[in-house]
Amino acid sequence: MLPPVSASLGQTLRFRHLDMNLLVALDAILTHQNITRASERLCLSQSATSGILSRLREHFEDELVVRTGRQMTLTPLAEELVVPLRAILSDTERLLSMRSAFDPSTSDRQFTIACSDYVWATLILDIISALRDNAPSVNMFYSGPSTRFFKTDIDLLIVPDRFMLEDCHFEPLPPNSYACIVWQDNRHVGTSITLDAFLEARHAQAFSERTTFIESWFIKQFGRAPQPGITAPSFTLLPDALVGTDFIALVPRDLAARASSYLPIRTVNVPFELPVMTDVLQWRRSHDRDPGLQWLRDQIVRVATERYAAQH
């Protein structure tokens, strides 16, 4: 996390007549597009933050943020500044925090990860548990979806391989298959289900603004997608949505196993081979030699590999 700017911004580090400390303030203003929220992040008064914005507007000869209706929006120039500004601040922070070696047993470093709620609820929680003994002071934070990767100080990204970002290094993680699950007392589905019954049954699905991997796979394989019956706000809530209903759901096998340890749900056999999903671990090229991130990447791959071996 970037340190807050003090109320007395330093004047010793300048480049092209701009106080470099103001870049941290600029990042807060462009991120929040709100003087009040930017002030809270910077630990400054609103008047001080407004003064900083005036200085930045003068330097860039641009308004940067303008009022549109009831909201503040970025100008075209400000939109162009977001990604390179974040890269400068992230690389500077990494440079200042680097040491000749990384000792997880004594480090209190904070790592940020962008991933799905499913990955966080399974793989990341297992990693946090695994680090309890050998890295007790290392902190892990969720930092939003992958679309914010280049606009924020996210360290690592875990996404399905079909959504890999270009210009980033990556390492594939072990694959995971899907499982069909139902409520334990579902009266309409026994230990197995036919393809026709599966496609006719009402499914619990996670909300998505675009066609999901599962829908695309079924349309390609069988010419139709499963019939939606209920939409849950997140993928990890699908097992909960089944309890007390006759819905069925397809979820990653490790999520099904975790949910069955505390929910009355059971797995159902299907007469076809369910698809396999593969996630990739990604990081910026500029962070490739960061010893702390090298260590964390190794931990993630190790835990993911051990989980895969245990399931197979």
SEKOL-410468 format. One line per field, with one value per residue: residue in one letter; x, y, z negated of N, C-alpha, C in turn. Coordinates in Angstrom, 3 decimals. Layout:
N
r	[A  ...]
n.X	[X  ...]
n.Y	[Y  ...]
n.Z	[Z  ...]
ca.X	[X  ...]
ca.Y	[Y  ...]
ca.Z	[Z  ...]
c.X	[X  ...]
c.Y	[Y  ...]
c.Z	[Z  ...]
% end
This chain:
312
r	[M  L  P  P  V  S  A  S  L  G  Q  T  L  R  F  R  H  L  D  M  N  L  L  V  A  L  D  A  I  L  T  H  Q  N  I  T  R  A  S  E  R  L  C  L  S  Q  S  A  T  S  G  I  L  S  R  L  R  E  H  F  E  D  E  L  V  V  R  T  G  R  Q  M  T  L  T  P  L  A  E  E  L  V  V  P  L  R  A  I  L  S  D  T  E  R  L  L  S  M  R  S  A  F  D  P  S  T  S  D  R  Q  F  T  I  A  C  S  D  Y  V  W  A  T  L  I  L  D  I  I  S  A  L  R  D  N  A  P  S  V  N  M  F  Y  S  G  P  S  T  R  F  F  K  T  D  I  D  L  L  I  V  P  D  R  F  M  L  E  D  C  H  F  E  P  L  P  P  N  S  Y  A  C  I  V  W  Q  D  N  R  H  V  G  T  S  I  T  L  D  A  F  L  E  A  R  H  A  Q  A  F  S  E  R  T  T  F  I  E  S  W  F  I  K  Q  F  G  R  A  P  Q  P  G  I  T  A  P  S  F  T  L  L  P  D  A  L  V  G  T  D  F  I  A  L  V  P  R  D  L  A  A  R  A  S  S  Y  L  P  I  R  T  V  N  V  P  F  E  L  P  V  M  T  D  V  L  Q  W  R  R  S  H  D  R  D  P  G  L  Q  W  L  R  D  Q  I  V  R  V  A  T  E  R  Y  A  A  Q  H]
n.X	[0.846  0.483  2.153  0.507  0.220  1.821  0.642  2.337  3.691  6.653  9.372  11.714  12.239  12.009  10.763  10.938  9.835  7.755  6.521  7.298  5.930  3.349  2.345  1.375  -0.859  -2.236  -2.817  -4.642  -6.741  -7.493  -8.230  -10.395  -12.013  -13.244  -13.192  -13.539  -13.238  -10.696  -9.250  -9.530  -8.075  -5.544  -5.071  -5.506  -6.922  -9.997  -9.766  -7.000  -6.519  -7.996  -6.458  -4.124  -5.120  -5.588  -2.956  -2.028  -3.695  -2.787  -0.178  -0.505  -2.058  -4.784  -8.113  -8.447  -10.288  -13.758  -17.035  -19.872  -23.103  -24.236  -21.912  -18.290  -16.070  -13.361  -11.157  -10.235  -7.376  -6.729  -7.673  -5.758  -3.582  -3.886  -2.992  -0.077  0.701  0.015  1.771  4.261  4.180  3.807  6.115  8.046  7.469  8.003  10.744  11.773  11.133  12.522  14.864  18.020  17.401  14.553  12.829  10.468  9.711  10.090  9.138  6.775  5.350  2.861  0.758  -1.093  -3.828  -5.591  -8.473  -11.047  -14.075  -14.404  -11.779  -10.549  -11.986  -11.219  -8.430  -6.799  -7.494  -6.563  -3.858  -3.340  -3.778  -1.701  0.490  0.563  2.329  5.009  5.175  4.148  3.538  3.084  0.851  -2.209  -4.214  -7.326  -7.865  -9.757  -11.261  -9.808  -9.793  -8.822  -6.143  -3.903  -4.336  -4.044  -2.220  -1.891  -0.389  -0.367  -2.174  -4.870  -6.471  -8.875  -7.445  -8.358  -8.783  -6.371  -3.989  -2.233  1.280  2.191  3.940  3.383  2.146  0.810  -1.724  -2.572  -5.169  -8.784  -11.724  -15.309  -18.198  -21.407  -23.907  -26.435  -29.093  -29.109  -31.522  -32.938  -35.677  -36.108  -33.871  -31.677  -28.902  -27.739  -28.147  -29.887  -28.891  -30.913  -32.642  -30.920  -30.496  -33.077  -33.669  -33.882  -31.355  -29.053  -27.264  -24.379  -24.346  -23.635  -22.416  -21.861  -21.697  -21.133  -18.364  -19.288  -21.861  -21.136  -19.672  -21.612  -23.405  -21.789  -21.258  -23.794  -25.685  -27.363  -27.856  -27.715  -30.781  -31.593  -32.570  -32.323  -30.441  -27.467  -25.636  -22.871  -20.289  -19.424  -21.610  -23.376  -23.588  -24.906  -27.291  -28.675  -29.703  -32.612  -34.027  -34.950  -33.117  -30.240  -26.652  -23.585  -20.342  -16.862  -14.909  -13.369  -14.570  -17.074  -16.382  -15.428  -17.732  -19.488  -18.593  -19.773  -22.353  -25.620  -25.352  -24.953  -23.098  -23.814  -23.868  -23.155  -24.005  -21.969  -18.790  -17.649  -16.547  -13.127  -11.396  -8.813  -6.683  -4.498  -1.547  -0.523  1.807  3.400  5.938  7.970  8.111  9.323  11.742  11.427  12.071  10.253  7.800  8.537  8.833  6.164  4.775  5.856  4.790  2.050  1.880  2.867  0.951  -1.358  -0.650  -0.377  -3.021  -4.296  -3.106  -4.072  -6.773  -6.827]
n.Y	[-1.188  2.251  4.886  7.442  10.895  13.489  16.379  18.515  18.792  17.606  19.466  18.789  16.813  17.083  17.198  18.409  20.774  19.907  18.886  15.764  14.361  15.074  13.378  11.147  12.223  12.944  10.432  9.498  11.314  10.847  8.186  8.087  10.198  12.120  14.627  14.526  11.753  11.322  13.042  11.775  9.423  10.527  11.646  14.378  17.705  18.742  21.217  21.439  19.337  20.235  22.443  21.165  19.909  22.144  23.006  20.828  20.968  23.336  22.641  20.533  21.836  21.335  20.365  17.933  16.561  16.852  18.184  16.290  16.388  15.095  13.900  13.524  13.361  11.996  13.865  13.532  13.635  13.016  10.393  9.175  9.434  7.697  4.897  4.993  6.588  5.002  2.891  4.159  4.887  2.376  0.982  2.633  2.359  -0.371  -0.365  1.109  -0.560  -2.844  -5.351  -6.996  -9.596  -11.660  -12.329  -14.350  -15.082  -12.924  -10.755  -8.085  -7.491  -6.312  -7.894  -7.667  -9.097  -9.850  -11.536  -14.019  -14.423  -17.090  -18.198  -16.852  -17.867  -20.490  -21.365  -19.093  -18.755  -21.171  -20.775  -18.607  -19.874  -21.739  -20.102  -19.314  -20.304  -20.087  -17.526  -15.397  -12.629  -11.621  -10.024  -10.434  -9.118  -8.667  -7.182  -6.160  -6.602  -8.112  -6.181  -3.889  -4.160  -2.865  -0.321  -0.005  -0.805  -3.612  -6.703  -9.438  -11.485  -13.667  -15.452  -17.020  -18.916  -18.084  -15.430  -14.178  -11.556  -9.529  -8.807  -9.477  -11.549  -15.060  -18.029  -21.192  -22.690  -25.763  -27.686  -27.672  -29.523  -29.476  -29.969  -31.445  -30.364  -30.704  -29.905  -31.760  -33.030  -33.001  -33.912  -34.554  -35.290  -37.950  -40.034  -39.796  -38.214  -37.779  -36.550  -35.080  -34.529  -33.046  -30.748  -29.772  -29.219  -26.683  -24.331  -23.067  -20.183  -18.060  -14.504  -12.806  -10.520  -11.236  -13.959  -17.003  -19.255  -21.872  -21.791  -21.279  -23.598  -25.665  -24.937  -25.277  -28.031  -29.338  -27.807  -26.197  -24.285  -24.807  -24.445  -21.464  -20.910  -19.501  -16.658  -16.082  -13.669  -14.065  -16.411  -18.151  -18.350  -20.102  -22.876  -22.397  -21.374  -23.575  -24.981  -26.234  -26.149  -27.217  -26.750  -27.204  -27.111  -26.203  -26.260  -25.541  -28.400  -28.315  -26.264  -27.360  -29.496  -28.111  -26.690  -28.775  -29.597  -28.082  -27.560  -28.931  -30.485  -32.462  -34.429  -35.076  -37.577  -37.199  -37.933  -37.222  -35.821  -33.349  -29.935  -28.705  -26.336  -23.900  -21.911  -19.049  -17.663  -14.373  -11.646  -8.407  -7.651  -6.035  -6.708  -9.099  -9.885  -9.313  -10.234  -10.838  -11.196  -13.278  -15.292  -15.452  -16.214  -18.756  -19.999  -19.965  -21.572  -23.952  -24.638  -24.828  -26.969  -29.025  -29.196  -30.058  -32.578  -33.867  -34.069  -35.797]
n.Z	[0.000  0.759  -0.994  -2.976  -2.008  -3.701  -5.543  -5.164  -2.344  -0.905  0.626  1.789  3.707  7.013  10.344  13.495  12.527  10.922  7.827  6.724  4.786  5.160  7.023  5.738  4.542  6.840  7.881  5.949  6.318  8.997  8.807  6.958  7.774  6.297  4.002  1.212  0.530  1.561  -0.079  -2.553  -2.088  -1.734  -4.136  -4.575  -4.762  -3.175  -1.934  -1.635  0.142  2.319  2.944  3.790  6.073  7.652  8.132  9.595  11.813  12.905  13.570  15.492  17.253  17.585  16.651  15.402  13.462  13.798  13.230  13.955  14.258  11.269  10.597  10.521  13.215  15.181  17.275  20.779  20.883  18.210  18.084  19.683  18.052  15.906  16.008  16.618  14.420  12.201  12.673  12.331  9.592  8.385  9.197  8.029  5.304  5.034  5.611  3.443  1.348  1.722  0.750  0.222  -0.278  -1.072  -3.942  -5.021  -7.584  -9.250  -7.914  -7.422  -5.242  -2.917  -0.674  2.336  4.028  6.963  7.830  8.457  6.479  5.952  6.219  4.127  1.940  1.870  2.877  2.006  -0.710  -1.682  -1.284  -2.985  -5.421  -5.292  -5.519  -8.102  -10.047  -9.011  -8.013  -9.769  -9.979  -7.511  -5.292  -3.496  -0.962  0.653  3.786  5.656  9.001  12.020  14.003  12.913  12.687  13.954  13.115  10.464  7.406  7.477  6.738  7.601  9.915  10.430  12.789  15.058  17.740  20.231  19.956  19.727  19.250  21.549  21.992  19.486  17.174  16.590  14.940  15.294  13.261  11.525  13.142  12.646  12.206  12.826  10.690  10.203  8.079  5.507  3.194  0.193  -0.455  1.892  3.789  6.395  7.748  7.880  7.139  9.555  12.817  15.898  19.170  20.515  18.371  16.837  18.422  18.506  15.901  13.336  12.816  10.399  10.761  11.046  11.015  14.035  16.431  18.972  21.363  19.770  19.090  18.671  19.878  22.563  23.101  22.886  24.897  27.115  26.914  26.690  27.928  26.483  23.470  19.865  18.026  16.473  13.086  10.768  9.782  8.206  6.224  6.197  7.096  5.072  3.448  4.526  3.589  1.108  2.053  2.893  0.749  -0.682  1.684  5.065  6.994  9.145  9.429  11.032  9.987  9.299  8.433  6.069  4.648  4.227  2.560  0.330  -0.461  -1.072  -3.504  -5.433  -4.669  -3.897  -1.307  1.705  4.099  7.531  9.998  13.465  16.919  18.691  19.532  17.534  18.060  17.829  15.896  16.057  14.244  14.286  12.887  12.672  13.155  13.141  15.563  14.658  12.019  11.815  10.589  7.960  4.738  2.662  3.993  5.652  3.754  2.768  5.070  5.428  3.162  3.730  6.052  4.986  2.958  4.553  6.191  4.307  3.395  5.707  6.050  3.770  4.350  6.422]
ca.X	[0.000  1.284  2.028  -0.238  0.979  1.688  0.032  3.385  4.298  8.045  9.695  13.098  12.299  11.234  11.088  10.260  9.143  6.612  6.817  6.969  4.956  2.001  1.870  0.563  -2.147  -2.907  -3.348  -5.832  -7.809  -7.966  -8.843  -11.678  -12.806  -14.045  -12.250  -13.697  -12.631  -9.262  -8.700  -9.450  -6.959  -4.291  -4.987  -5.451  -8.213  -10.539  -9.222  -5.628  -6.596  -8.444  -5.297  -3.246  -5.737  -5.357  -1.563  -1.915  -4.357  -1.900  0.975  -0.893  -2.879  -5.984  -8.969  -8.244  -11.601  -14.804  -18.366  -20.841  -24.295  -23.925  -20.676  -17.057  -15.518  -12.014  -10.988  -9.472  -5.971  -6.665  -7.820  -4.477  -2.592  -4.146  -2.133  1.349  0.882  0.008  3.002  5.357  4.076  4.007  7.533  8.816  7.273  8.728  12.165  12.123  10.904  13.340  16.035  18.836  16.752  13.228  12.688  9.044  9.489  10.143  8.564  5.383  4.950  1.471  0.597  -2.460  -4.144  -6.866  -8.939  -12.487  -14.479  -14.162  -10.347  -10.247  -12.618  -10.603  -6.969  -6.149  -7.686  -5.633  -2.517  -3.259  -3.629  -0.383  1.524  0.397  3.491  6.310  5.135  3.042  3.232  2.786  -0.566  -2.765  -5.404  -8.045  -7.749  -10.622  -11.228  -8.634  -9.847  -8.128  -4.763  -2.933  -4.688  -3.838  -0.959  -2.086  0.854  -0.569  -3.486  -5.226  -7.643  -8.950  -6.467  -8.948  -8.797  -5.010  -3.604  -1.000  2.396  2.445  4.433  2.335  2.408  -0.473  -1.963  -3.186  -6.575  -9.828  -12.943  -16.574  -19.041  -22.832  -24.335  -27.827  -29.419  -29.087  -32.880  -33.588  -36.529  -36.235  -32.590  -31.070  -27.440  -27.306  -29.151  -29.690  -28.563  -32.148  -33.118  -29.974  -30.742  -34.421  -33.712  -33.557  -30.018  -28.588  -26.111  -23.837  -24.610  -22.569  -22.892  -21.528  -21.866  -20.142  -17.620  -20.172  -22.886  -20.498  -19.292  -22.807  -23.937  -20.900  -21.358  -25.150  -26.563  -28.195  -27.252  -28.602  -31.882  -31.421  -33.721  -32.046  -29.126  -26.845  -24.749  -21.478  -20.090  -19.278  -22.898  -24.223  -23.971  -25.896  -28.564  -29.348  -30.299  -34.056  -34.608  -34.731  -32.171  -28.948  -25.612  -22.251  -19.310  -15.581  -14.951  -12.824  -15.576  -18.105  -15.854  -15.378  -19.094  -20.135  -18.125  -20.602  -23.706  -26.265  -25.407  -24.327  -22.675  -24.638  -23.161  -23.747  -23.611  -21.058  -17.578  -17.748  -15.355  -12.023  -10.994  -7.419  -6.338  -3.092  -1.011  0.150  2.445  4.053  7.304  8.884  8.148  9.783  12.865  11.097  12.229  9.032  6.801  9.016  8.484  4.715  4.389  6.220  3.828  0.765  2.009  3.033  -0.325  -2.274  -0.219  -0.717  -4.470  -4.634  -2.682  -4.969  -8.080  -6.707]
ca.Y	[0.000  3.458  5.667  8.677  12.125  14.312  17.677  19.402  18.063  17.972  20.187  18.481  15.964  17.732  16.815  19.339  21.771  19.321  18.164  14.367  13.875  15.361  12.268  10.295  12.908  12.840  9.068  9.418  12.108  10.159  6.914  8.284  11.209  12.711  15.325  14.048  10.442  11.477  13.674  10.745  8.533  11.263  12.200  15.830  18.378  18.910  22.446  21.154  18.509  21.111  23.235  20.293  19.736  23.387  22.988  19.822  21.505  24.346  21.974  19.779  22.701  20.548  20.315  16.592  16.048  17.852  17.767  15.911  16.121  15.028  13.164  14.018  12.439  12.320  14.403  12.593  13.588  12.297  8.971  8.702  9.478  6.710  3.707  5.287  7.093  3.862  2.140  4.901  4.783  0.988  0.651  3.393  1.703  -1.635  -0.053  1.556  -1.624  -4.015  -5.659  -8.005  -10.887  -11.578  -13.304  -14.412  -15.286  -11.632  -9.690  -7.657  -6.945  -6.464  -8.295  -7.509  -10.092  -9.737  -12.864  -14.195  -14.802  -18.534  -18.430  -16.373  -18.739  -21.817  -21.356  -18.050  -19.056  -22.258  -20.189  -17.829  -20.846  -22.358  -19.130  -18.943  -20.687  -19.630  -16.099  -14.955  -11.203  -11.251  -9.729  -10.647  -8.307  -8.723  -5.833  -5.862  -7.476  -8.027  -4.985  -2.806  -4.583  -1.870  0.988  -0.018  -1.406  -5.043  -7.448  -10.668  -11.666  -15.051  -15.413  -18.136  -18.729  -17.398  -13.996  -13.744  -10.231  -9.473  -8.031  -9.891  -12.909  -15.920  -19.445  -21.907  -23.444  -27.056  -27.570  -28.102  -29.906  -29.072  -30.996  -31.126  -30.496  -30.416  -29.980  -33.136  -33.579  -32.777  -35.070  -34.792  -35.756  -38.991  -40.025  -39.470  -37.489  -37.918  -35.286  -34.324  -34.028  -32.006  -29.528  -29.282  -28.778  -25.278  -24.220  -21.892  -19.669  -16.804  -13.350  -12.436  -9.617  -11.817  -15.406  -17.659  -20.388  -23.043  -21.634  -21.445  -24.998  -26.478  -24.605  -25.914  -29.490  -29.885  -26.902  -25.414  -24.071  -25.157  -23.507  -20.738  -20.866  -18.455  -16.047  -15.675  -12.520  -14.465  -17.831  -18.935  -18.471  -21.093  -23.997  -21.931  -21.145  -24.857  -25.527  -26.053  -25.978  -28.302  -26.309  -27.861  -26.138  -26.662  -25.456  -26.241  -29.531  -27.978  -25.459  -28.307  -30.236  -27.213  -26.370  -29.961  -29.814  -27.327  -27.406  -30.205  -30.658  -33.695  -34.447  -35.902  -38.060  -36.790  -38.879  -36.596  -35.331  -31.905  -29.211  -28.433  -24.934  -23.681  -20.540  -18.675  -16.661  -13.364  -10.520  -7.473  -7.980  -5.253  -7.305  -10.469  -10.175  -8.920  -11.467  -11.126  -11.738  -14.601  -16.208  -15.652  -17.010  -20.148  -20.521  -20.175  -22.740  -25.138  -24.988  -25.249  -28.302  -29.971  -29.365  -30.875  -33.956  -34.437  -34.323  -36.811]
ca.Z	[0.000  0.798  -2.209  -2.806  -1.884  -4.901  -5.305  -4.674  -1.254  -0.740  1.837  2.135  4.889  8.057  11.709  14.397  11.701  10.210  6.594  7.000  3.808  5.645  7.840  4.860  4.417  8.136  7.965  5.091  6.935  10.200  8.416  6.279  8.477  5.236  3.128  -0.163  0.392  1.792  -1.285  -3.593  -1.766  -1.865  -5.497  -4.435  -4.766  -1.830  -1.358  -1.219  1.335  3.404  3.320  4.564  7.385  8.401  8.572  10.634  13.004  13.468  14.176  16.673  18.117  17.842  15.463  14.830  13.065  14.030  12.770  14.976  13.460  9.839  10.394  11.094  14.196  15.628  18.616  21.619  20.456  16.937  18.400  20.190  16.980  14.854  16.064  16.384  13.064  11.293  12.904  11.709  8.141  7.995  9.365  7.042  4.015  5.067  5.535  2.097  0.374  2.029  -0.050  0.879  -0.489  -1.682  -5.021  -5.349  -9.018  -9.952  -7.087  -7.633  -3.939  -2.511  0.717  2.841  5.053  7.672  8.221  8.290  5.125  5.840  5.968  2.778  0.942  1.871  2.925  1.202  -2.129  -2.002  -1.334  -4.227  -6.496  -5.183  -5.879  -9.511  -10.855  -8.506  -7.658  -10.625  -9.899  -6.124  -5.131  -2.162  -0.753  1.927  4.340  6.780  10.173  12.885  14.843  12.228  12.451  14.385  12.571  9.025  6.991  7.291  6.919  8.347  10.516  10.753  13.672  16.003  18.817  21.377  19.663  19.444  19.708  22.325  21.429  18.106  17.010  16.050  14.679  15.163  12.040  11.835  13.568  11.716  12.908  12.219  10.072  10.133  6.689  5.172  1.765  -0.299  -0.465  3.191  4.052  7.836  8.291  7.052  7.146  10.914  13.585  17.340  19.842  20.740  17.083  16.415  19.194  18.200  14.496  13.090  12.253  9.666  11.475  10.536  11.879  14.965  17.471  20.259  21.421  18.923  19.648  18.637  20.919  23.867  23.255  23.122  26.219  28.090  26.818  26.792  28.656  25.566  22.154  18.750  17.790  15.213  12.195  9.782  9.956  6.946  6.440  6.379  7.385  3.849  2.765  5.196  2.712  0.132  2.741  3.145  -0.473  -0.766  3.017  6.018  8.011  9.221  9.764  11.403  9.337  9.266  7.505  4.751  3.958  3.798  1.417  -0.826  -0.883  -1.643  -4.878  -6.375  -4.144  -3.536  0.137  2.162  5.498  8.414  11.187  14.745  17.975  19.637  18.883  17.298  18.514  16.909  15.897  15.704  13.888  14.414  11.965  13.483  12.481  14.059  15.941  13.828  10.681  11.956  9.701  6.598  3.944  1.920  4.905  6.055  2.661  2.710  6.239  5.129  2.183  4.402  6.921  4.131  2.343  5.612  6.629  3.240  3.392  6.871  5.776  2.756  4.954  7.463]
c.X	[0.883  1.083  1.251  0.688  0.770  1.122  1.060  4.158  5.718  8.320  11.087  13.211  11.385  11.699  10.260  9.322  7.915  7.103  6.365  5.985  3.521  1.461  1.025  -0.821  -2.933  -3.535  -4.625  -7.007  -8.370  -8.664  -10.250  -12.599  -13.757  -13.081  -12.329  -12.991  -11.125  -8.586  -8.537  -8.274  -5.618  -4.051  -4.789  -6.855  -8.699  -9.976  -7.792  -5.616  -7.056  -7.295  -4.314  -3.796  -5.509  -3.937  -1.361  -2.566  -3.470  -0.726  0.600  -1.695  -4.145  -6.789  -8.847  -9.541  -12.621  -16.142  -19.252  -22.114  -23.950  -22.591  -19.492  -16.521  -14.139  -12.044  -10.226  -8.002  -5.825  -6.802  -6.503  -3.420  -2.703  -3.146  -0.662  1.631  0.934  1.290  4.192  5.337  4.342  5.473  8.404  8.696  8.044  10.232  12.579  11.974  11.794  14.535  16.823  18.234  15.405  13.107  11.227  8.776  9.471  9.459  7.125  4.833  3.482  1.421  -0.864  -2.676  -5.513  -7.263  -10.452  -12.806  -14.256  -12.700  -9.986  -10.770  -11.990  -9.081  -6.345  -6.325  -6.789  -4.206  -2.338  -3.066  -2.234  0.727  1.504  1.650  4.805  6.341  4.019  2.639  2.981  1.277  -0.996  -4.069  -6.003  -8.084  -8.541  -10.437  -10.016  -8.627  -9.114  -6.638  -3.751  -3.223  -4.448  -2.516  -1.115  -0.782  0.688  -2.013  -3.689  -6.523  -7.698  -8.028  -7.043  -9.007  -7.407  -4.744  -2.300  0.043  2.629  3.050  3.328  2.869  1.069  -0.545  -2.632  -4.668  -7.539  -11.083  -14.173  -17.284  -20.485  -23.299  -25.805  -27.960  -29.525  -30.458  -33.648  -34.361  -36.586  -34.966  -31.989  -29.553  -26.873  -28.456  -28.850  -29.387  -29.818  -32.666  -32.213  -30.266  -32.119  -34.525  -33.366  -32.237  -29.853  -27.299  -25.637  -24.109  -23.397  -23.159  -22.573  -21.724  -20.748  -19.454  -18.513  -21.225  -22.298  -20.158  -20.500  -23.423  -23.103  -21.077  -22.745  -26.148  -27.492  -27.497  -28.225  -29.629  -31.701  -32.703  -33.574  -30.639  -28.619  -25.871  -23.286  -21.382  -20.061  -20.587  -23.809  -24.554  -25.017  -27.268  -29.337  -30.132  -31.789  -34.738  -34.380  -33.812  -30.953  -27.919  -24.339  -21.240  -17.991  -15.566  -14.410  -13.785  -16.694  -17.645  -15.826  -16.786  -19.771  -19.681  -18.974  -22.030  -24.299  -26.444  -24.685  -24.007  -23.525  -23.798  -23.901  -23.214  -22.707  -19.875  -17.648  -16.454  -14.329  -11.655  -9.546  -7.192  -4.852  -2.761  -0.208  0.748  3.128  5.483  8.306  9.030  8.759  10.869  12.623  11.155  10.976  7.970  7.237  8.641  6.996  4.234  4.699  5.227  2.498  0.818  2.117  1.707  -1.315  -1.937  -0.570  -2.218  -4.900  -4.292  -3.611  -6.322  -8.029  -5.867]
c.Y	[1.240  4.274  6.940  9.850  12.952  15.666  18.677  18.674  18.548  18.649  19.819  17.654  16.551  17.224  17.678  20.260  21.232  18.566  16.710  13.784  14.108  14.239  11.297  10.903  12.823  11.457  8.926  10.149  11.397  8.849  7.122  9.275  11.913  13.325  14.805  12.712  10.493  12.080  12.657  9.806  9.223  11.797  13.720  16.402  18.519  20.155  22.231  20.319  19.328  21.984  22.445  20.105  20.972  23.421  21.980  20.300  22.531  23.686  21.287  20.603  21.972  20.469  18.989  15.928  17.167  17.302  17.493  15.501  16.183  14.339  13.896  12.957  12.913  12.917  13.382  12.496  12.795  10.799  8.392  8.638  8.304  5.560  4.033  5.830  5.948  3.044  2.821  4.728  3.356  0.598  1.381  2.747  0.397  -1.398  0.294  0.454  -2.842  -4.138  -6.740  -9.398  -10.660  -12.686  -13.357  -14.536  -13.975  -10.513  -9.373  -7.040  -7.234  -6.794  -8.137  -8.459  -9.800  -11.123  -12.903  -14.555  -16.296  -18.825  -17.981  -17.358  -20.128  -21.708  -20.342  -18.309  -20.207  -21.729  -19.396  -18.756  -21.462  -21.420  -18.784  -19.207  -20.092  -18.182  -15.428  -13.489  -10.719  -11.086  -9.913  -9.868  -8.578  -7.310  -5.642  -6.783  -7.207  -6.777  -3.810  -3.072  -3.496  -0.483  1.084  -0.698  -2.891  -5.777  -8.647  -10.775  -13.144  -15.016  -16.684  -17.869  -17.996  -15.883  -13.456  -12.349  -10.302  -8.642  -8.317  -11.290  -13.752  -17.311  -20.143  -22.659  -24.769  -26.898  -28.063  -28.417  -29.416  -30.270  -30.512  -31.371  -30.126  -30.398  -31.451  -33.800  -33.276  -34.033  -35.441  -35.333  -36.774  -38.884  -39.709  -38.783  -37.660  -36.554  -34.445  -33.723  -32.900  -30.687  -28.933  -28.746  -27.299  -25.190  -22.953  -21.436  -18.363  -15.687  -13.060  -11.557  -10.139  -13.322  -16.087  -18.798  -21.624  -22.956  -21.871  -22.908  -25.867  -26.192  -25.278  -27.428  -30.024  -28.953  -26.079  -25.311  -24.522  -24.057  -22.788  -20.731  -19.786  -17.934  -15.575  -14.525  -12.874  -15.970  -18.670  -19.101  -19.514  -22.290  -23.594  -21.788  -22.435  -25.357  -25.193  -25.884  -27.231  -27.867  -27.228  -26.817  -26.854  -25.706  -26.207  -27.292  -29.185  -27.100  -26.355  -29.071  -29.373  -26.951  -27.560  -30.243  -29.056  -27.089  -28.774  -30.316  -31.954  -33.590  -35.426  -36.313  -37.638  -37.694  -38.245  -36.053  -33.817  -31.207  -29.007  -26.955  -24.826  -22.208  -20.306  -17.615  -15.677  -12.258  -9.643  -7.910  -7.265  -5.816  -8.703  -10.837  -9.734  -10.175  -11.835  -11.747  -13.094  -15.642  -16.497  -16.466  -18.485  -20.781  -20.848  -21.419  -24.018  -25.581  -25.481  -26.659  -29.358  -30.222  -30.265  -32.340  -34.637  -34.818  -35.442  -37.994]
c.Z	[0.000  -0.467  -1.956  -2.682  -3.138  -4.533  -4.782  -3.584  -1.017  0.591  2.350  3.407  5.956  9.417  12.632  13.624  10.974  8.981  6.782  5.997  4.280  6.525  7.013  4.701  5.720  8.298  7.141  5.736  8.158  9.866  7.869  6.997  7.509  4.219  1.695  -0.366  0.626  0.568  -2.398  -3.338  -2.012  -3.269  -5.460  -4.556  -3.327  -1.156  -0.869  0.059  2.535  3.884  4.160  5.974  8.244  8.949  9.697  11.934  13.702  14.187  15.487  17.676  18.559  16.552  14.710  14.378  13.212  13.572  13.980  14.253  11.986  9.550  11.004  12.049  14.635  17.027  19.458  21.219  19.164  17.158  18.886  19.102  16.012  14.867  15.877  14.994  12.071  11.443  12.234  10.201  7.659  8.091  8.359  5.670  3.945  4.929  4.109  1.051  0.598  1.086  0.683  0.731  -1.153  -2.712  -5.449  -6.840  -9.794  -9.182  -7.484  -6.347  -3.643  -1.020  1.120  4.016  5.654  8.147  8.065  6.840  4.902  5.506  4.557  1.729  0.882  1.786  1.977  -0.285  -2.567  -2.125  -2.620  -5.418  -6.498  -5.636  -7.367  -10.326  -10.350  -8.047  -8.453  -10.464  -8.473  -5.967  -3.679  -2.046  0.619  2.489  5.618  7.974  11.054  13.748  14.220  12.076  12.801  13.828  11.075  8.696  6.675  7.607  7.838  8.824  10.797  11.536  14.506  17.188  20.023  21.171  19.339  20.006  20.493  21.585  19.950  18.108  16.376  15.783  14.512  13.843  12.400  12.191  12.498  12.514  12.156  11.587  10.080  8.703  6.534  3.658  1.364  -0.236  0.820  3.585  5.526  8.466  7.337  7.071  8.528  11.643  15.067  17.947  20.047  19.437  16.579  17.124  18.899  16.775  14.390  12.327  11.420  10.326  10.842  11.530  12.761  16.056  18.870  20.200  20.641  19.665  19.733  19.741  22.304  24.130  23.582  24.491  27.299  28.106  27.168  27.493  27.783  24.219  21.065  18.502  16.460  14.389  11.145  10.041  8.604  7.215  6.622  6.523  6.116  3.085  3.416  4.314  1.676  0.777  2.982  1.946  -0.534  0.567  3.852  7.160  8.033  9.633  10.172  10.784  9.424  8.161  6.122  3.959  3.438  2.559  0.162  -1.353  -1.548  -3.068  -5.894  -5.878  -3.799  -2.024  0.509  3.652  6.292  9.627  12.452  15.847  19.044  18.846  18.761  17.693  17.409  17.030  15.437  15.427  14.103  13.375  12.795  12.623  13.528  14.348  15.039  12.425  10.685  10.948  8.259  5.717  3.149  2.796  5.454  5.002  2.644  3.902  6.010  4.155  2.850  5.273  6.083  3.541  3.396  6.087  5.586  3.192  4.551  6.631  4.778  3.340  5.990  6.984]
% end
